Amino acid sequence: MDYEKVYQMPFAKVYPLLVNKALRKGRTQAEVDEIIAWLTGYETVQLQEFLEGPLTYGDFFRNAPSPNPDRIKIKGSVCGVKVEEIQEPLMREIRYLDKLVDELAKGKPMDKILRK
């Protein structure tokens, strides 16, 4: 897989896709923002600022202010690949977010999604 293509995607293009996936399943943008904050340490205000700028998806994760140490508890498959087996660290971070949004869309309670 060409990871560099994913890393170069604009955050402003990916974020609405994550939100729409949750909205289609009756969840909220606020829940997606809470997941992102838990995973990366970004605040909701920062997410809105990123939507107006040229930030790439790769840099969004590279510059995360406070990656949650409990993110290593995230297990399972995304697109047929187990997240815990992804060798490329940056891609693993991206897939962690994908997995959490998948869990949200499947109706899992926030406490379980956030590994509380």
C-alpha distances in whole Angstrom, upper triangle without the diagonal:
4,6,9,9,10,12,14,15,18,20,22,20,18,21,23,20,21,25,25,23,26,29,28,29,32,31,31,29,31,30,26,28,29,26,24,28,28,24,24,28,28,31,31,33,30,27,30,30,26,26,29,27,24,22,18,16,15,19,20,19,19,23,24,27,28,25,26,27,27,23,22,24,22,21,19,16,14,12,13,12,15,15,17,15,12,12,11,14,13,11,13,16,14,14,17,18,17,18,22,22,21,24,26,25,26,30,29,32,31,33,30,27,28,29,33
4,5,6,7,9,11,12,16,17,20,18,17,20,22,20,21,24,25,24,26,29,29,30,33,31,31,29,31,30,26,27,29,26,24,27,27,24,23,27,27,30,30,31,28,26,28,28,24,24,26,24,21,19,15,14,13,16,18,17,18,21,22,26,27,24,26,27,28,24,24,26,23,23,22,19,16,15,16,15,18,17,19,17,14,14,11,14,13,11,14,16,14,14,18,19,17,20,23,22,22,25,27,27,28,31,31,33,32,34,32,28,29,30,34
4,5,5,6,9,10,14,15,18,16,15,18,20,18,19,22,23,22,24,27,27,28,31,29,29,27,28,27,23,24,26,23,21,23,24,20,20,23,23,26,27,28,25,23,25,25,21,22,24,22,19,17,13,11,9,13,15,13,14,17,18,22,23,20,23,23,24,21,21,23,20,20,20,17,15,14,16,14,16,15,17,15,12,12,9,11,9,7,11,12,10,12,15,16,15,17,20,20,20,23,25,25,26,29,29,31,29,31,29,26,26,27,31
4,5,5,6,9,12,14,17,16,15,18,20,19,20,23,24,23,26,28,29,30,32,30,30,27,29,28,24,25,27,24,21,24,25,22,20,24,23,26,26,27,24,22,24,23,20,20,22,20,16,14,11,10,8,11,14,13,13,16,18,22,23,21,24,25,26,23,23,26,23,24,23,21,18,18,20,18,20,18,20,19,15,15,11,13,10,10,13,14,12,14,17,17,17,20,22,22,23,26,27,27,29,31,31,33,31,33,31,28,28,29,33
4,5,5,6,10,12,15,13,12,16,18,16,18,21,22,21,24,26,26,28,30,29,28,26,28,27,23,24,26,24,21,24,25,22,21,24,23,26,26,27,24,21,23,23,19,19,21,18,15,14,10,10,9,13,14,15,15,18,19,23,25,23,25,27,27,24,24,27,24,24,23,21,18,17,19,18,20,19,21,20,17,17,14,15,13,11,15,15,13,15,18,17,16,20,22,21,22,25,26,25,27,30,30,32,31,33,31,28,28,30,33
4,5,5,9,10,13,11,10,13,15,14,14,18,19,18,21,23,23,25,27,25,25,22,24,23,20,20,23,20,18,21,22,19,18,21,20,23,23,24,21,18,20,21,17,17,19,17,15,13,9,7,7,11,12,12,13,16,17,21,22,19,22,24,24,20,21,23,21,21,20,18,15,14,17,16,18,16,19,18,15,16,13,13,10,9,12,12,9,11,14,13,13,16,18,17,18,21,22,22,24,27,27,29,27,29,28,24,24,26,30
4,6,8,9,13,12,11,13,16,16,16,19,20,20,22,25,25,27,29,26,25,23,24,24,20,20,22,20,17,19,21,17,16,19,18,21,21,22,19,17,19,19,15,16,18,16,13,10,6,5,4,7,9,9,10,13,14,18,19,17,20,22,23,20,21,23,21,22,22,20,17,17,20,18,19,17,19,19,15,15,12,12,8,8,12,11,9,12,14,14,14,17,19,18,20,23,23,24,26,28,28,29,27,29,28,24,24,26,29
4,6,9,11,11,11,14,16,16,17,20,21,21,23,25,26,28,30,28,26,24,25,25,22,21,24,22,19,21,23,20,18,21,19,22,22,22,19,17,19,18,14,15,16,14,10,9,5,6,6,8,10,12,12,14,16,19,21,20,23,25,26,23,24,27,24,25,25,23,20,20,23,21,23,20,23,23,19,19,15,16,12,12,16,15,12,15,18,17,17,20,21,21,22,25,25,25,28,30,30,32,30,32,31,27,27,29,32
4,6,8,7,7,11,13,12,14,16,17,18,20,22,23,25,26,25,23,20,23,23,19,19,22,20,17,20,22,19,18,21,19,21,20,21,18,16,17,16,13,12,14,12,10,9,5,6,8,10,10,12,14,15,16,20,22,20,23,25,26,23,24,26,24,25,24,22,19,18,21,21,22,20,23,23,20,20,17,17,14,13,16,15,12,14,17,15,15,19,20,18,20,23,23,23,26,28,28,30,28,30,29,25,26,28,31
4,5,5,7,9,11,12,13,15,16,18,20,21,22,24,26,24,22,19,21,21,18,17,20,19,16,19,21,19,17,19,17,18,18,18,15,13,13,13,9,9,10,9,7,6,4,6,9,9,9,12,14,14,15,19,21,20,23,26,26,23,25,27,25,26,26,24,21,21,24,23,25,22,25,26,22,23,20,19,15,15,18,16,13,16,18,16,16,20,20,18,21,23,23,23,26,28,28,29,27,30,29,25,25,28,31
4,5,5,6,9,10,11,12,14,16,17,18,20,22,23,21,19,15,17,18,14,13,17,16,12,15,17,16,14,16,13,15,14,15,12,9,11,11,7,7,9,9,8,6,5,5,8,9,7,10,12,13,13,16,18,17,20,23,23,20,23,25,22,24,24,23,19,20,23,22,23,21,23,24,21,22,19,18,14,14,17,14,11,14,16,13,14,17,17,15,18,21,20,20,23,25,25,26,23,26,26,22,22,25,27
4,6,6,7,9,11,11,13,15,16,17,19,21,22,20,18,14,16,18,14,14,17,17,14,16,19,18,16,18,15,16,14,14,12,9,9,10,7,5,7,8,8,8,8,8,12,12,10,14,16,16,16,19,21,20,22,26,26,23,26,27,25,27,26,25,21,22,26,25,26,24,27,28,25,26,23,22,18,18,20,18,15,17,18,15,16,19,19,17,19,22,20,20,24,25,26,27,24,27,27,24,24,27,29
4,6,6,7,10,11,12,13,15,16,17,20,21,20,18,15,18,19,15,15,19,18,15,18,21,19,18,20,18,19,17,17,16,12,13,13,11,8,11,11,10,10,9,9,13,14,12,15,17,18,18,21,23,22,24,27,27,24,26,27,24,26,25,23,19,19,23,23,25,22,26,27,23,25,22,22,18,17,19,18,14,16,18,15,14,18,18,16,18,21,20,19,23,24,25,26,25,28,27,24,24,27,30
4,6,5,7,9,10,11,13,15,16,18,19,17,16,13,16,16,12,13,16,15,13,16,18,16,16,18,16,17,16,17,15,12,13,14,11,10,13,13,12,11,9,7,11,13,11,13,16,16,16,19,20,19,21,24,23,20,23,24,21,22,21,19,16,16,20,20,21,19,22,23,20,22,20,19,16,14,16,14,11,13,14,11,11,14,15,12,14,17,17,16,19,21,22,23,21,24,24,20,21,24,26
4,5,5,6,9,10,11,12,14,16,17,15,13,10,12,13,9,10,13,12,10,13,15,14,14,16,13,14,12,14,13,9,10,12,10,8,12,13,13,11,11,9,13,14,11,13,16,16,15,18,19,18,19,22,22,19,22,23,20,22,22,20,17,18,22,21,22,20,23,24,22,24,21,20,17,16,17,15,12,14,14,11,11,14,13,11,14,16,15,15,18,19,20,21,19,22,22,18,19,22,24
4,5,5,6,8,10,10,12,14,15,14,12,9,12,13,10,11,15,14,13,16,18,17,17,19,16,17,14,15,15,11,11,14,12,9,12,14,15,14,14,12,16,17,15,16,20,20,19,21,22,21,23,26,25,22,25,26,22,24,23,22,19,19,23,23,24,22,25,27,25,27,25,24,20,19,20,18,15,16,17,13,13,16,15,12,14,17,15,14,18,19,20,21,20,23,23,20,21,24,26
4,5,5,6,9,10,11,13,15,13,13,11,14,14,11,13,16,15,14,17,19,17,18,20,18,19,17,19,18,14,15,17,15,12,16,17,17,16,15,13,16,18,15,17,20,21,20,23,23,22,23,25,25,21,24,24,21,22,21,19,15,16,19,20,21,20,23,24,22,25,23,22,19,17,19,17,14,14,15,12,11,14,14,10,12,15,14,12,16,17,19,21,19,23,22,19,20,23,26
4,6,5,7,9,10,11,13,11,11,9,12,11,7,10,12,11,10,14,15,14,15,17,16,17,15,17,16,13,14,17,15,13,17,18,18,16,15,12,15,17,14,15,19,19,18,20,21,19,19,22,21,18,21,21,18,19,18,17,14,15,18,19,19,17,21,22,21,23,21,21,18,16,17,15,12,12,13,9,8,11,10,7,9,12,10,10,13,15,16,17,16,19,19,15,16,19,22
4,5,5,6,9,10,11,9,7,6,9,9,6,9,11,11,11,14,16,15,16,18,16,16,13,16,16,12,13,16,15,13,16,18,19,18,17,15,18,19,16,17,21,21,19,21,22,20,21,24,23,20,23,23,20,21,21,20,17,18,22,22,23,21,24,26,24,27,25,24,21,20,20,18,15,15,15,12,11,13,12,8,11,13,10,10,14,14,16,17,15,19,19,16,17,20,22
4,5,5,6,9,10,9,9,8,12,12,10,12,15,14,15,18,19,19,20,22,20,20,17,19,19,15,16,19,17,15,18,20,21,20,19,17,20,22,19,20,24,24,23,25,25,24,24,27,26,23,26,25,22,23,22,20,17,18,21,22,23,22,25,27,26,28,27,26,23,21,22,20,17,17,18,14,13,15,14,10,12,14,12,10,13,15,17,18,17,21,21,18,20,23,25
4,6,5,7,9,9,10,10,13,12,10,13,15,14,14,18,19,18,20,22,20,21,18,21,21,17,18,21,19,17,21,22,23,21,20,17,20,22,20,20,24,24,23,25,25,23,23,26,24,21,23,23,19,20,18,17,14,15,18,19,20,19,23,24,23,26,25,24,22,20,20,19,16,15,15,12,10,12,12,8,8,11,9,7,10,12,14,16,16,19,19,16,18,21,23
4,6,5,7,5,6,7,10,8,7,11,12,11,13,16,16,17,19,20,19,19,16,20,20,17,17,21,20,18,21,23,24,22,22,19,22,23,20,20,24,25,22,24,24,22,21,24,22,20,23,22,18,19,18,18,16,17,20,21,21,20,23,25,24,27,26,25,23,21,21,19,17,16,15,12,11,12,10,7,8,9,7,5,9,9,11,13,13,16,16,13,15,18,20
4,5,5,5,6,7,10,10,9,12,14,14,15,18,19,20,21,23,21,20,17,20,21,17,18,21,20,18,21,24,25,24,23,21,24,25,22,23,27,27,25,27,26,25,25,28,26,23,26,25,22,23,22,21,19,20,23,24,25,24,27,29,28,31,30,29,26,24,24,22,20,19,19,16,15,16,14,11,12,13,10,8,11,11,14,15,15,19,19,16,19,22,23
4,6,7,9,11,14,13,13,16,17,17,18,21,22,22,24,26,24,24,21,23,24,21,21,24,23,21,24,26,27,26,25,23,26,27,25,25,29,29,27,29,29,27,27,30,27,25,28,26,23,24,22,21,18,19,22,24,24,24,27,29,28,31,30,30,27,25,25,24,21,20,20,17,15,16,15,12,12,13,11,8,11,11,15,16,17,21,20,18,21,23,25
4,6,9,11,14,12,12,16,17,16,18,21,21,21,23,25,24,24,21,24,25,22,22,26,25,23,26,28,29,28,27,24,27,28,25,25,29,30,27,29,29,27,26,28,26,24,26,24,21,22,20,19,18,19,21,23,23,23,26,28,27,31,30,29,28,25,25,23,21,20,19,17,15,15,14,11,10,11,8,5,7,8,11,13,14,18,17,15,18,21,22
4,7,10,12,11,12,15,16,16,18,20,21,22,24,25,24,23,20,23,24,21,22,25,25,23,26,28,30,28,28,25,28,30,26,27,30,30,28,29,29,27,26,29,26,24,27,25,23,24,22,22,21,22,24,26,26,25,28,30,30,33,32,31,29,28,27,25,23,22,21,18,17,17,15,12,13,13,10,8,10,9,12,13,14,17,17,16,18,21,22
4,7,9,7,8,11,12,12,14,16,17,18,20,21,20,19,17,20,21,18,19,22,22,20,24,26,27,26,25,23,26,27,23,23,27,27,24,26,25,24,22,25,23,21,24,23,20,21,21,21,19,21,24,25,24,23,26,28,28,31,30,29,27,25,24,22,20,20,18,16,15,15,13,10,11,11,7,7,9,8,10,11,11,14,15,13,15,18,19
4,5,5,7,9,10,11,13,14,16,17,19,19,18,16,13,16,18,15,15,19,19,18,21,23,25,23,24,21,24,25,21,22,26,25,22,24,23,22,22,25,23,21,25,24,21,23,23,23,21,23,26,26,26,24,27,30,28,31,30,28,26,25,24,22,20,20,19,15,16,16,14,11,13,13,9,10,13,11,13,13,11,15,16,14,15,19,20
4,5,5,6,9,10,11,12,14,15,16,17,15,13,10,13,14,11,12,15,15,14,17,19,21,20,20,18,21,22,18,19,23,22,20,21,21,20,20,24,22,20,24,23,21,23,23,23,21,23,26,26,26,24,26,29,27,30,28,26,24,23,23,20,18,19,18,14,15,16,13,11,14,14,11,11,15,14,15,15,13,17,18,15,16,19,20
4,5,5,6,9,10,10,12,14,15,15,13,11,9,12,14,11,12,16,16,15,18,21,23,21,22,20,22,22,19,19,23,22,19,20,19,19,18,22,21,19,23,23,21,23,24,24,22,25,27,27,27,24,26,29,28,31,29,27,25,24,23,20,19,20,18,15,16,17,14,12,15,15,12,13,16,15,15,14,11,15,16,14,14,18,18
4,5,5,6,9,10,10,12,14,14,14,13,11,14,15,13,15,18,18,17,21,22,24,22,22,19,22,22,19,19,22,22,18,19,19,18,17,20,18,17,20,19,17,20,20,21,20,22,25,25,24,21,23,27,26,28,27,25,23,22,21,18,17,18,15,12,14,14,11,9,12,11,8,10,13,12,12,10,8,11,13,10,11,14,15
4,5,5,6,9,10,11,12,13,12,12,10,13,14,11,13,16,15,14,18,20,21,19,18,16,18,19,15,16,19,19,16,18,17,16,16,19,17,15,19,18,16,18,19,19,17,19,22,22,21,19,21,24,23,25,24,22,20,19,18,16,14,14,13,9,11,12,9,7,10,11,8,10,13,13,13,12,10,13,14,11,11,15,16
4,5,5,6,9,10,10,11,9,8,6,10,10,8,10,13,13,13,16,18,19,17,18,15,18,18,14,14,18,17,14,15,15,14,14,18,17,16,19,19,18,20,21,22,20,22,25,24,24,21,23,26,24,26,25,22,20,20,19,16,15,16,14,11,13,14,11,10,14,14,12,14,17,16,16,15,12,14,16,13,12,16,17
4,5,5,6,9,10,10,9,9,8,12,12,11,13,16,16,16,20,21,22,20,20,18,20,19,16,16,19,18,14,15,14,13,12,16,15,14,18,17,16,19,20,21,20,23,25,25,23,20,22,25,24,26,25,22,20,21,19,16,16,17,14,11,14,14,11,11,14,13,11,14,16,15,14,13,9,11,13,10,9,13,13
4,5,5,6,9,10,10,11,10,14,14,12,15,17,16,17,20,21,22,19,19,16,18,18,14,14,17,17,13,14,13,12,11,14,12,11,14,14,12,15,17,18,17,20,22,21,20,17,18,22,20,23,22,19,18,17,16,13,13,13,10,8,10,11,7,8,11,11,9,12,14,14,12,12,8,10,11,8,7,11,12
4,5,5,6,7,7,8,9,12,11,9,12,14,13,14,17,18,19,16,15,13,14,14,11,10,14,13,10,12,11,10,10,14,13,11,15,15,14,17,18,19,17,20,22,21,20,17,19,21,20,22,20,17,15,15,15,11,11,12,10,7,10,12,9,9,13,13,12,14,17,17,16,15,12,14,15,11,10,13,15
4,6,5,5,5,6,7,10,10,9,12,14,13,15,18,19,20,17,17,15,16,16,12,12,14,13,10,10,9,9,9,13,13,12,16,16,15,19,21,22,20,23,26,24,23,19,21,24,22,24,22,19,17,18,17,13,14,15,13,11,14,15,12,13,16,16,14,17,20,19,18,16,13,14,15,13,10,13,14
4,6,6,8,9,11,14,14,13,16,18,17,19,22,22,23,20,20,17,18,17,14,13,15,15,11,11,9,8,6,10,9,9,13,13,12,16,18,20,19,23,24,23,21,18,18,22,21,22,21,18,17,18,16,13,14,15,11,10,14,13,10,12,15,14,14,17,19,18,16,15,11,11,12,10,7,10,11
4,6,8,11,12,16,14,13,17,18,16,18,21,21,21,18,17,14,15,15,12,10,12,12,9,10,8,6,5,9,8,7,10,11,10,14,16,17,17,20,22,20,18,14,15,18,17,19,17,14,13,14,12,9,10,11,8,7,11,11,9,11,14,14,14,17,19,19,17,16,13,13,13,11,8,11,13
4,6,9,11,14,11,11,15,15,14,16,19,18,19,15,15,13,13,12,9,7,10,9,5,6,5,4,6,10,11,9,13,14,14,17,19,20,19,22,24,22,20,17,17,20,18,19,17,14,12,14,13,9,10,13,10,9,13,14,12,14,17,17,17,20,22,22,20,19,16,17,17,14,12,14,16
4,7,10,12,10,11,14,15,14,17,19,19,20,16,17,15,15,14,11,10,12,10,6,5,4,6,7,11,12,12,15,17,16,20,22,24,22,25,27,25,24,20,21,24,22,23,21,17,16,18,17,13,14,16,14,13,16,17,15,16,20,19,19,21,24,23,21,20,17,17,18,16,13,15,16
4,7,8,6,7,10,11,10,13,15,15,17,14,15,14,15,13,9,10,12,10,7,6,7,9,11,14,16,15,18,20,19,22,24,25,23,26,28,26,25,22,23,25,23,24,22,19,17,18,18,14,14,17,15,13,16,18,16,16,20,20,19,21,24,24,22,21,18,19,20,17,15,18,19
4,5,5,7,9,10,11,13,15,16,18,15,17,16,18,16,12,14,16,13,10,10,11,12,13,17,18,17,21,22,21,24,26,27,25,28,30,29,28,25,26,29,27,28,26,23,20,22,21,17,18,20,18,15,18,20,17,17,21,21,19,21,24,24,23,21,17,19,21,18,16,19,19
4,5,5,7,9,10,11,13,15,17,15,17,16,18,17,13,15,18,15,13,13,14,15,16,20,20,19,23,23,22,25,27,27,25,27,30,29,28,25,27,30,28,29,27,24,22,23,22,19,18,20,19,15,18,20,17,16,20,20,18,20,23,22,22,20,17,19,21,18,16,20,21
4,5,5,6,9,10,12,13,16,15,17,17,19,17,14,16,18,16,14,14,15,17,19,22,23,22,26,27,25,29,30,30,28,30,33,32,32,28,30,33,30,32,29,26,23,25,25,21,20,23,22,19,21,23,21,20,23,24,21,23,26,26,25,24,21,23,25,22,20,24,24
4,5,5,6,9,10,11,13,11,14,14,16,14,11,13,15,12,11,11,13,15,17,21,22,20,24,25,24,27,29,29,26,28,31,30,30,26,28,30,28,29,26,23,20,22,22,19,18,21,20,17,20,22,20,19,23,24,22,23,27,26,26,25,21,23,25,22,20,23,24
4,5,5,6,9,10,12,10,12,12,14,13,10,12,15,13,11,12,14,15,17,21,21,19,23,24,22,25,26,26,23,25,28,27,27,24,26,28,26,27,24,22,19,20,20,17,16,18,17,14,16,19,17,16,20,21,19,20,24,23,23,23,20,22,23,20,19,22,23
4,5,5,7,9,12,12,14,14,17,16,13,16,18,16,15,16,18,19,21,24,25,23,27,28,26,28,29,29,26,28,31,30,30,27,29,32,29,30,28,25,22,23,24,20,19,21,21,17,19,22,20,18,22,23,21,22,25,25,25,25,22,24,26,23,22,25,26
4,5,5,7,10,10,13,14,16,14,12,15,17,14,14,15,18,19,21,25,26,24,28,29,27,30,31,31,28,29,33,32,32,29,31,33,30,31,28,25,22,23,24,21,20,23,22,19,21,24,22,21,24,26,24,25,28,28,29,28,25,27,28,25,24,27,28
4,5,5,7,6,9,10,13,11,9,12,14,12,12,14,17,17,20,23,25,22,25,27,25,28,29,28,25,26,29,28,29,26,28,29,26,27,24,22,19,20,21,18,16,20,20,17,18,22,20,19,22,24,22,23,27,27,27,27,24,27,27,24,23,26,28
4,6,8,8,10,11,14,13,11,15,17,15,15,17,20,20,22,26,26,24,27,29,26,29,29,28,25,26,29,28,29,26,29,30,28,29,26,24,20,21,22,19,17,20,20,17,18,22,20,18,22,24,22,22,26,26,27,27,24,27,28,24,24,27,29
4,7,9,12,13,16,15,13,17,19,17,17,19,22,23,25,29,30,27,30,32,30,32,32,31,28,29,33,32,33,30,32,34,31,31,28,27,23,24,26,23,20,23,24,21,22,25,24,22,25,27,25,26,29,30,31,31,28,31,31,28,27,31,32
4,6,9,12,14,12,11,15,16,15,16,18,21,22,24,28,29,27,29,32,29,32,32,31,28,29,32,31,32,29,31,32,29,30,26,25,21,22,24,21,19,23,23,21,22,25,25,23,26,28,27,27,31,32,32,32,29,32,32,29,28,31,33
4,6,10,12,10,10,14,15,14,16,18,21,22,25,28,29,26,29,31,29,31,31,30,27,27,30,29,30,27,30,30,27,27,24,23,19,20,22,20,18,21,23,20,21,25,25,23,26,28,27,28,31,32,32,33,30,33,33,29,29,31,34
4,7,8,7,7,10,11,10,12,15,18,18,21,24,25,23,25,27,25,28,28,27,24,25,28,26,27,24,26,27,24,24,20,19,15,17,19,16,15,18,19,17,18,22,22,21,23,26,25,26,29,30,30,30,27,30,30,26,25,28,30
4,5,5,6,9,10,10,12,15,18,17,20,23,24,21,23,26,23,25,26,24,21,22,25,23,24,21,24,24,21,21,17,16,13,13,16,14,12,16,17,15,16,20,20,19,22,24,24,24,27,29,29,30,27,29,29,25,25,27,30
4,5,5,7,9,10,11,14,16,15,18,20,21,18,20,22,20,22,22,20,17,18,21,20,21,18,20,21,17,18,15,14,10,10,13,11,8,12,13,12,12,16,16,16,18,21,20,21,24,26,25,26,24,26,25,22,21,24,27
4,5,5,6,9,10,14,15,14,17,19,20,17,19,22,20,21,22,21,18,19,21,19,20,17,19,19,16,16,12,11,7,8,11,9,8,12,13,13,14,17,18,18,20,22,22,23,26,28,27,28,25,27,26,23,22,24,27
4,5,5,6,8,11,14,13,17,19,21,18,20,23,21,23,24,24,21,22,25,23,23,20,21,22,19,18,15,13,10,12,14,11,11,15,16,14,16,19,19,20,22,24,24,25,28,29,29,29,26,28,27,24,23,25,27
4,6,6,6,10,12,11,15,17,19,16,19,21,19,22,23,22,20,21,24,22,22,19,20,22,19,19,16,14,10,12,13,10,10,13,13,12,14,17,17,17,19,21,21,22,25,26,25,26,23,24,24,21,20,22,24
4,5,5,9,10,9,12,14,16,13,15,18,16,19,20,20,18,20,22,20,19,16,17,18,16,16,13,10,7,9,10,7,7,11,11,10,13,15,15,16,18,20,20,22,24,25,24,25,22,23,22,19,18,20,22
4,6,9,11,10,13,15,17,15,16,20,19,21,23,22,21,22,24,22,21,18,18,20,16,16,13,10,7,11,12,9,10,14,14,14,16,18,18,19,22,23,24,25,28,29,28,28,25,26,25,22,21,22,25
4,6,9,9,13,15,18,16,18,21,20,23,25,25,23,25,27,25,24,20,21,23,20,19,16,13,11,14,15,12,13,16,16,15,18,20,19,20,23,24,24,26,29,30,28,28,25,26,26,23,21,23,25
4,6,6,10,12,15,13,16,18,18,21,23,23,21,24,26,24,23,19,20,22,19,19,17,13,11,14,14,10,12,15,13,13,16,18,17,18,21,22,21,24,26,27,25,25,21,22,22,19,17,19,21
4,7,10,12,15,14,17,19,19,23,25,26,25,27,29,27,25,22,22,24,22,22,20,16,14,17,17,13,15,18,16,15,19,20,19,20,23,24,23,26,28,28,26,25,22,22,23,20,18,19,21
4,6,9,11,11,14,16,17,20,23,24,23,26,28,25,24,20,20,22,21,21,19,15,15,17,16,13,15,17,15,14,18,19,17,19,22,22,22,25,26,26,24,23,20,19,20,18,15,16,17
4,6,9,8,10,13,13,16,19,21,20,23,24,22,20,16,16,19,17,18,16,12,12,14,12,9,12,14,11,11,15,16,14,17,19,19,19,22,24,24,22,21,18,18,18,15,13,14,16
4,5,6,9,10,11,15,18,20,20,23,24,22,19,16,15,19,18,19,18,14,14,16,13,11,13,14,11,12,15,15,13,16,18,17,18,21,22,22,19,19,15,15,15,13,10,11,12
4,5,7,9,11,14,17,20,20,24,24,22,19,15,14,17,17,18,17,14,15,17,14,12,15,15,12,14,17,16,15,18,20,19,20,23,24,24,21,20,17,16,16,14,11,11,12
4,5,6,8,11,15,17,18,22,22,20,17,14,13,16,17,18,18,15,16,17,14,12,15,15,11,13,16,14,13,16,18,16,17,21,21,21,18,17,14,13,12,11,9,7,9
4,5,6,9,12,15,15,19,19,17,14,11,10,14,14,15,15,12,13,13,10,9,11,11,7,9,12,11,10,13,15,14,15,18,19,19,17,17,14,14,12,10,9,8,11
4,5,8,11,14,15,18,18,16,12,9,8,11,12,13,14,11,13,13,10,10,13,12,9,12,14,12,12,16,17,16,18,21,21,21,18,19,17,16,14,13,11,10,13
4,6,10,13,15,18,18,16,12,10,9,12,14,16,17,15,16,16,12,12,15,13,10,12,14,12,11,15,15,14,16,19,18,19,16,16,15,13,11,10,10,7,11
4,7,10,11,15,15,13,10,8,7,11,12,15,16,14,15,14,10,10,12,10,7,9,11,8,8,12,12,11,13,16,15,16,14,15,14,13,10,9,9,8,12
4,7,10,13,12,10,7,6,6,9,11,14,16,15,16,14,11,12,13,10,8,11,11,8,10,13,12,11,14,16,15,17,14,16,16,16,12,11,12,11,14
4,7,10,9,8,5,6,7,10,11,15,16,16,17,15,12,13,14,10,9,12,11,7,10,12,10,10,14,15,13,16,14,17,17,17,14,12,14,13,17
4,6,5,5,4,6,9,9,10,14,15,16,16,13,11,13,13,9,10,12,10,7,11,12,10,11,14,15,14,17,15,18,19,20,16,14,17,17,20
4,5,5,6,7,10,11,11,14,15,15,15,12,10,12,10,7,9,10,7,6,10,10,8,10,13,13,13,16,16,19,19,20,17,15,17,18,21
4,6,8,10,13,13,12,15,16,17,16,13,13,15,12,9,12,13,9,9,13,13,11,13,16,15,15,19,19,22,22,24,21,18,21,21,25
4,7,9,12,11,11,15,16,18,18,14,14,16,15,11,14,15,12,11,15,16,13,15,18,17,16,20,20,23,23,25,22,19,22,22,26
4,6,9,8,8,11,13,14,15,11,10,13,13,9,11,14,12,11,14,16,14,15,18,18,18,21,20,23,23,24,21,19,21,20,24
4,5,5,7,10,13,13,15,12,10,12,13,9,10,13,12,10,13,15,13,14,18,18,17,20,19,21,21,22,19,17,18,18,21
4,5,5,9,10,10,11,9,6,9,9,6,7,10,10,8,11,13,13,13,16,18,17,20,18,20,19,20,17,15,16,15,19
4,6,8,11,10,12,11,7,10,12,9,9,13,13,11,13,16,16,16,19,20,20,22,20,22,21,21,18,16,16,15,19
4,6,9,10,13,11,8,12,13,11,12,15,15,13,16,19,18,18,22,23,22,25,23,25,24,24,21,19,20,19,23
4,6,7,9,7,6,9,10,9,10,13,13,13,16,18,17,19,21,22,23,25,23,26,24,25,22,20,20,20,24
4,6,9,8,7,11,12,11,13,16,16,16,19,21,21,22,25,26,26,29,27,29,27,28,25,23,23,22,26
4,6,5,6,9,10,11,12,15,15,16,18,20,21,22,24,26,26,29,27,29,27,28,26,23,23,23,26
4,6,5,6,9,10,11,13,14,15,17,19,20,21,23,25,26,28,26,27,25,25,23,21,20,20,23
4,5,5,6,9,10,11,13,14,16,17,19,20,22,23,25,27,25,26,24,25,24,20,20,21,24
4,5,5,6,9,10,10,12,14,15,16,18,20,21,22,25,23,25,23,25,23,19,20,20,24
4,5,5,6,9,10,10,12,14,15,16,18,20,21,23,21,23,21,22,20,17,17,17,21
4,5,5,7,9,10,11,13,14,16,17,19,20,22,20,21,19,20,18,15,15,16,19
4,5,5,7,9,10,11,13,15,16,17,19,21,20,21,19,21,19,16,16,17,21
4,5,5,6,9,10,10,12,14,15,16,19,17,19,18,19,17,14,15,16,20
4,5,5,6,9,10,11,12,14,15,17,15,17,15,16,14,11,11,12,16
4,5,5,6,9,10,11,12,14,16,15,16,14,16,14,11,11,13,16
4,6,5,6,9,10,11,12,15,14,16,15,17,15,12,13,15,19
4,5,5,6,9,10,11,13,12,14,13,15,12,9,11,13,16
4,5,5,6,9,10,11,9,11,10,12,10,6,8,10,13
4,5,5,6,9,10,10,12,11,13,12,9,11,13,16
4,5,5,6,9,9,12,12,15,13,10,13,14,17
4,5,5,7,6,9,9,11,9,7,10,12,14
4,5,5,5,7,7,11,10,7,10,12,15
4,5,7,10,11,14,13,11,14,16,18
4,6,9,11,14,12,11,14,16,18
4,6,9,12,10,10,13,15,16
4,6,8,7,7,10,11,13
4,6,6,6,9,10,11
4,5,5,6,8,9
4,6,5,6,5
4,5,5,6
4,5,8
4,6
4
